[in-house]
Amino acid sequence: MVAVDGLGECGVIDLFRQRLELMPDMSVPFGDDVSAVPIGDGEVAVLKVDMLVARTDVPSRMSLYDAARKAIVMCVSDFASKGVQPVAALVALGLPKCLAVRESVVEIVDGLNAAAREYGVYIVGGDTGEASDLIISVSLYGKACRSVLMLRNGARVGDVLAVTGLFGRSSAGLRLLLDDNDVCVVSSKTRLVLEGAVFRPVARLVEGLALSRSGCVSASMDSSDGLAWSLYELMRMSGVGFSLNTVPVAVEAVDFACQNGLDAELLALYGGEEYELVLTVPSDKWEAAKKAVEDVGGMLIAIGQATEQKEITLQVDGKTRRIELRGYEHFANNSP
């Protein structure tokens, strides 16, 4: 028997894909950000489940309120990447005995409700049970026209590669939170921003819906497992490579890296839990896509283009550097 930690998350999913009897003519390929079931007249019910586990997903000093809020954001971000408005959620809650007290449960419920309403979702039911660790499993439901879903498999050679924000804040923030001996050097202002990125992440739902309405996106996914990981997933699903001309690093991550002898680009590429959208747009639709996002108060940053060569590279100052496949993967031995 192969140990789960030898398979990695992708290996576990591949086993499901190989051994399950898959639904014929699936509206969304197995392994995309969400799943979908046809409900008639060209519409699909869009479904997503994501699980937050305290040991791996809740850093020190994160409140139960913020942990519960994050559980919702994790799911909503996947809907954002498909351009779908979530409507309802079910929540399954596993509670250790030490948390099965009124104050803790109230904090969790308030965090769940606040995040759900922030994104236009109602929690309509769920389940509770005893567990050895805090587990919050969120299932989201929405519906959309099948034709407007922004899947992972549509990128084509020459498409503009873009993201909805800057990277590296959450990676730097997590390092700060794990810095028990206060070795990291950082100003109080920057610390507030970096730790806030960890405690209060934001799903780009407004931007995703605007991009879907624009009809300009050829492929899209969320970046919760890291920017580099997302690029490799888009490459795998779409069959194209990517040449980057910049790494979109947040200024706070640059400051943190400079003060602590770190590489800011590595923080941005391999941090994870940024919840930005990574997407491709045909070059003739770029200006329309950019305007659609800016019109709702967001940003769309071009960072490269899709290439025929199936590799991920960074072109800077006339030099080419290959971007390695790294990022957070459950059960994997090489997770950062």
C-alpha positions as CSV (number, residue, x, y, z in Angstrom):
1,M,0.0,0.0,0.0
2,V,1.4,3.4,-1.0
3,A,1.3,6.0,1.8
4,V,-0.8,9.0,1.2
5,D,2.2,11.3,1.8
6,G,3.9,9.6,-1.1
7,L,1.1,10.4,-3.5
8,G,0.6,14.1,-2.9
9,E,-2.8,15.8,-3.3
10,C,-2.6,15.5,-7.1
11,G,-1.9,11.8,-6.9
12,V,-4.9,11.2,-4.6
13,I,-7.1,13.1,-7.1
14,D,-5.7,11.1,-10.0
15,L,-6.7,7.9,-8.2
16,F,-10.2,9.2,-7.8
17,R,-10.3,10.1,-11.5
18,Q,-9.0,6.6,-12.5
19,R,-11.3,4.6,-10.3
20,L,-14.6,6.6,-10.3
21,E,-17.2,6.1,-12.9
22,L,-17.3,9.7,-14.2
23,M,-20.5,11.5,-15.3
24,P,-20.8,11.4,-19.1
25,D,-20.3,14.8,-20.9
26,M,-19.1,16.6,-17.7
27,S,-19.7,20.3,-18.0
28,V,-16.5,21.1,-16.1
29,P,-13.5,18.7,-16.5
30,F,-12.6,16.7,-13.4
31,G,-9.9,18.6,-11.5
32,D,-11.0,22.1,-12.3
33,D,-11.7,24.6,-9.5
34,V,-15.4,23.7,-9.3
35,S,-17.7,20.9,-10.5
36,A,-21.0,21.3,-12.4
37,V,-24.1,19.4,-13.2
38,P,-26.5,20.2,-16.1
39,I,-29.9,21.4,-14.9
40,G,-31.5,22.2,-18.3
41,D,-31.7,25.1,-20.8
42,G,-28.0,25.4,-21.0
43,E,-27.6,26.1,-17.3
44,V,-25.5,24.2,-14.8
45,A,-25.5,23.8,-11.0
46,V,-22.0,24.8,-9.9
47,L,-20.7,23.0,-6.8
48,K,-17.6,23.3,-4.7
49,V,-16.4,21.8,-1.4
50,D,-13.3,22.9,0.5
51,M,-12.1,21.9,3.9
52,L,-10.2,23.9,6.5
53,V,-8.2,21.9,9.0
54,A,-6.7,23.8,12.0
55,R,-3.4,22.0,12.0
56,T,-2.5,22.8,8.4
57,D,-4.7,25.9,7.6
58,V,-4.9,28.0,10.7
59,P,-1.6,29.7,11.8
60,S,-0.9,30.8,15.3
61,R,-2.8,33.8,16.6
62,M,-5.5,33.5,14.0
63,S,-8.9,33.8,15.8
64,L,-11.7,31.3,15.4
65,Y,-13.7,34.1,13.7
66,D,-11.0,34.6,11.1
67,A,-10.5,30.9,10.6
68,A,-14.2,30.4,9.9
69,R,-14.2,33.4,7.6
70,K,-11.2,32.0,5.7
71,A,-13.1,28.7,5.2
72,I,-15.7,30.6,3.3
73,V,-13.2,32.7,1.3
74,M,-11.4,29.5,0.2
75,C,-14.5,28.3,-1.5
76,V,-15.7,31.6,-2.9
77,S,-12.3,32.1,-4.5
78,D,-12.9,29.1,-6.7
79,F,-16.3,30.4,-7.8
80,A,-14.6,33.7,-8.6
81,S,-12.2,32.0,-10.9
82,K,-15.1,30.5,-12.9
83,G,-17.0,33.8,-12.9
84,V,-20.0,32.4,-10.9
85,Q,-22.0,34.0,-8.1
86,P,-22.4,31.5,-5.2
87,V,-25.8,31.5,-3.7
88,A,-26.0,29.0,-0.8
89,A,-23.6,27.1,1.4
90,L,-23.6,24.0,3.6
91,V,-21.1,23.8,6.5
92,A,-19.9,20.7,8.2
93,L,-18.2,21.4,11.5
94,G,-15.8,19.1,13.3
95,L,-15.2,20.3,16.9
96,P,-12.7,19.1,19.4
97,K,-14.2,18.9,22.9
98,C,-12.2,21.9,24.1
99,L,-13.9,24.1,21.5
100,A,-17.4,22.7,22.1
101,V,-18.3,25.7,24.3
102,R,-20.7,28.5,23.6
103,E,-18.1,31.2,23.2
104,S,-16.0,29.3,20.7
105,V,-19.0,28.1,18.7
106,V,-20.5,31.7,18.6
107,E,-17.2,33.0,17.3
108,I,-17.1,30.4,14.5
109,V,-20.7,30.9,13.5
110,D,-20.2,34.7,13.4
111,G,-17.1,34.4,11.2
112,L,-18.9,32.0,8.8
113,N,-22.0,34.3,8.6
114,A,-20.0,37.5,8.1
115,A,-18.0,36.0,5.2
116,A,-21.0,34.4,3.6
117,R,-22.9,37.6,3.6
118,E,-19.9,39.6,2.4
119,Y,-20.1,37.5,-0.8
120,G,-23.8,37.3,-1.2
121,V,-24.1,33.8,0.2
122,Y,-26.6,32.3,2.7
123,I,-25.7,29.3,4.9
124,V,-28.7,27.0,4.6
125,G,-27.6,24.0,6.7
126,G,-24.9,21.5,7.5
127,D,-23.7,19.1,10.1
128,T,-21.6,19.0,13.3
129,G,-19.6,16.3,15.0
130,E,-16.7,15.7,17.4
131,A,-13.2,15.6,15.9
132,S,-9.7,15.6,17.1
133,D,-8.9,18.9,15.3
134,L,-11.0,21.8,14.2
135,I,-12.4,21.1,10.8
136,I,-14.7,23.4,8.8
137,S,-15.9,22.0,5.5
138,V,-17.8,24.4,3.3
139,S,-19.9,23.3,0.3
140,L,-21.0,26.1,-2.1
141,Y,-23.8,26.1,-4.7
142,G,-24.6,28.5,-7.5
143,K,-25.8,28.3,-11.0
144,A,-24.7,29.7,-14.3
145,C,-24.9,29.3,-18.1
146,R,-22.5,26.6,-19.1
147,S,-21.2,28.8,-21.9
148,V,-19.9,31.6,-19.6
149,L,-17.8,29.4,-17.3
150,M,-14.1,30.4,-17.3
151,L,-12.4,27.0,-17.2
152,R,-8.7,26.1,-16.9
153,N,-8.4,24.5,-20.3
154,G,-8.9,27.3,-22.8
155,A,-5.6,29.2,-23.0
156,R,-4.1,29.4,-26.5
157,V,-0.6,30.4,-27.8
158,G,-0.3,34.2,-27.8
159,D,-2.8,34.9,-25.1
160,V,-1.9,37.5,-22.5
161,L,-1.2,36.0,-19.1
162,A,-2.6,38.1,-16.3
163,V,-3.4,38.3,-12.5
164,T,-5.8,40.3,-10.4
165,G,-3.3,41.5,-7.8
166,L,0.2,41.4,-6.4
167,F,1.7,38.4,-4.6
168,G,4.0,37.7,-1.7
169,R,2.1,39.3,1.2
170,S,0.6,36.1,2.7
171,S,3.9,34.2,2.3
172,A,5.8,36.9,4.2
173,G,3.0,37.2,6.7
174,L,3.1,33.5,7.4
175,R,6.8,33.7,8.0
176,L,6.2,36.4,10.5
177,L,3.6,34.4,12.3
178,L,5.9,31.4,12.5
179,D,8.8,33.6,13.8
180,D,8.5,32.6,17.5
181,N,11.9,34.2,18.3
182,D,11.2,37.6,16.6
183,V,14.2,37.1,14.3
184,C,12.4,38.7,11.3
185,V,12.9,42.5,10.9
186,V,9.8,44.4,9.8
187,S,8.2,47.8,10.5
188,S,5.0,47.9,12.4
189,K,3.1,49.2,9.4
190,T,4.4,46.4,7.1
191,R,3.7,43.8,9.8
192,L,0.1,44.9,9.9
193,V,-0.3,44.5,6.2
194,L,1.5,41.2,6.0
195,E,-0.3,39.6,8.9
196,G,-3.6,41.0,7.6
197,A,-3.1,39.2,4.3
198,V,-3.0,35.9,6.3
199,F,-5.8,36.6,8.8
200,R,-8.3,38.4,6.4
201,P,-7.8,37.1,2.8
202,V,-10.1,38.4,0.1
203,A,-11.7,36.4,-2.7
204,R,-11.8,38.3,-6.1
205,L,-15.4,37.5,-6.7
206,V,-16.3,41.0,-8.1
207,E,-13.4,40.8,-10.5
208,G,-14.3,37.3,-11.6
209,L,-17.9,38.1,-12.3
210,A,-16.8,41.2,-14.3
211,L,-14.4,39.1,-16.3
212,S,-17.1,36.5,-17.0
213,R,-19.5,39.2,-18.2
214,S,-16.9,40.6,-20.5
215,G,-16.5,37.3,-22.4
216,C,-12.8,38.0,-22.8
217,V,-11.2,35.2,-20.7
218,S,-9.9,32.1,-22.3
219,A,-8.7,30.3,-19.1
220,S,-8.8,31.0,-15.4
221,M,-8.1,29.6,-12.0
222,D,-7.5,30.8,-8.4
223,S,-4.0,31.0,-7.0
224,S,-4.5,29.5,-3.5
225,D,-1.7,26.9,-4.0
226,G,0.7,29.5,-5.2
227,L,1.4,31.5,-8.4
228,A,3.9,29.0,-9.9
229,W,1.7,26.0,-9.1
230,S,-1.3,27.8,-10.8
231,L,0.8,28.4,-13.9
232,Y,1.7,24.7,-14.1
233,E,-1.9,23.7,-13.7
234,L,-3.0,26.0,-16.5
235,M,-0.2,24.6,-18.6
236,R,-1.3,21.0,-17.9
237,M,-5.0,21.7,-18.6
238,S,-4.6,24.0,-21.6
239,G,-1.5,22.4,-23.2
240,V,0.5,25.7,-23.5
241,G,3.5,27.1,-21.7
242,F,4.0,30.6,-20.3
243,S,6.7,33.1,-20.7
244,L,6.6,35.7,-17.9
245,N,8.2,39.2,-18.3
246,T,7.6,40.1,-14.6
247,V,6.8,38.6,-11.3
248,P,4.0,40.6,-9.6
249,V,5.5,41.2,-6.2
250,A,3.7,43.4,-3.6
251,V,5.9,46.3,-2.2
252,E,5.4,45.0,1.4
253,A,6.9,41.6,0.3
254,V,9.8,43.4,-1.3
255,D,10.5,45.4,1.8
256,F,10.2,42.3,4.0
257,A,12.6,40.3,1.7
258,C,15.2,43.1,1.6
259,Q,15.2,43.5,5.4
260,N,15.5,39.7,6.0
261,G,17.8,38.5,3.3
262,L,15.1,36.7,1.3
263,D,14.2,36.6,-2.4
264,A,11.0,38.6,-3.0
265,E,10.3,36.8,-6.2
266,L,10.3,33.4,-4.4
267,L,7.9,34.7,-1.8
268,A,5.5,35.8,-4.7
269,L,5.9,32.6,-6.8
270,Y,5.7,30.0,-4.1
271,G,3.8,31.4,-1.2
272,G,0.2,30.3,-1.7
273,E,-3.1,31.4,-0.2
274,E,-3.1,34.7,-2.1
275,Y,-6.6,34.0,-3.6
276,E,-5.9,36.1,-6.7
277,L,-7.1,35.0,-10.1
278,V,-4.6,33.8,-12.7
279,L,-6.0,34.0,-16.2
280,T,-5.4,34.3,-19.9
281,V,-7.0,36.7,-22.4
282,P,-6.7,36.8,-26.2
283,S,-4.5,39.7,-27.1
284,D,-7.2,41.5,-29.1
285,K,-9.5,41.4,-26.0
286,W,-6.9,42.6,-23.5
287,E,-8.1,46.2,-23.2
288,A,-11.7,45.2,-22.8
289,A,-10.8,42.7,-20.1
290,K,-8.7,45.3,-18.3
291,K,-11.4,47.9,-18.4
292,A,-14.0,45.4,-17.2
293,V,-12.0,44.8,-14.0
294,E,-11.1,48.4,-13.5
295,D,-14.7,49.4,-13.8
296,V,-15.5,47.4,-10.7
297,G,-12.6,48.8,-8.7
298,G,-10.1,46.0,-9.4
299,M,-6.9,45.7,-11.3
300,L,-5.7,43.4,-14.0
301,I,-1.9,43.0,-14.4
302,A,-0.3,41.5,-17.6
303,I,2.7,39.4,-16.6
304,G,3.5,37.4,-19.7
305,Q,2.0,35.4,-22.5
306,A,1.1,31.8,-23.5
307,T,3.7,30.0,-25.6
308,E,3.9,26.9,-27.7
309,Q,6.8,25.5,-25.6
310,K,5.3,23.7,-22.6
311,E,7.4,25.2,-19.9
312,I,7.2,28.1,-17.5
313,T,10.0,30.7,-17.9
314,L,10.8,34.2,-16.7
315,Q,12.4,36.7,-19.1
316,V,14.2,39.5,-17.4
317,D,17.1,41.7,-18.7
318,G,17.6,39.5,-21.7
319,K,18.0,36.4,-19.6
320,T,15.7,33.4,-19.4
321,R,15.1,31.5,-16.1
322,R,12.9,28.4,-15.7
323,I,10.3,28.6,-13.0
324,E,10.2,25.4,-11.0
325,L,7.1,23.5,-10.1
326,R,6.7,24.2,-6.4
327,G,3.8,25.2,-4.2
328,Y,1.6,24.0,-1.4
329,E,0.3,20.5,-1.9
330,H,-1.5,18.4,0.8
331,F,0.3,15.2,1.7
332,A,3.4,16.1,-0.4
333,N,6.9,15.9,1.1
334,N,8.1,19.0,-0.7
335,S,5.4,21.4,0.5
336,P,7.1,24.7,1.7
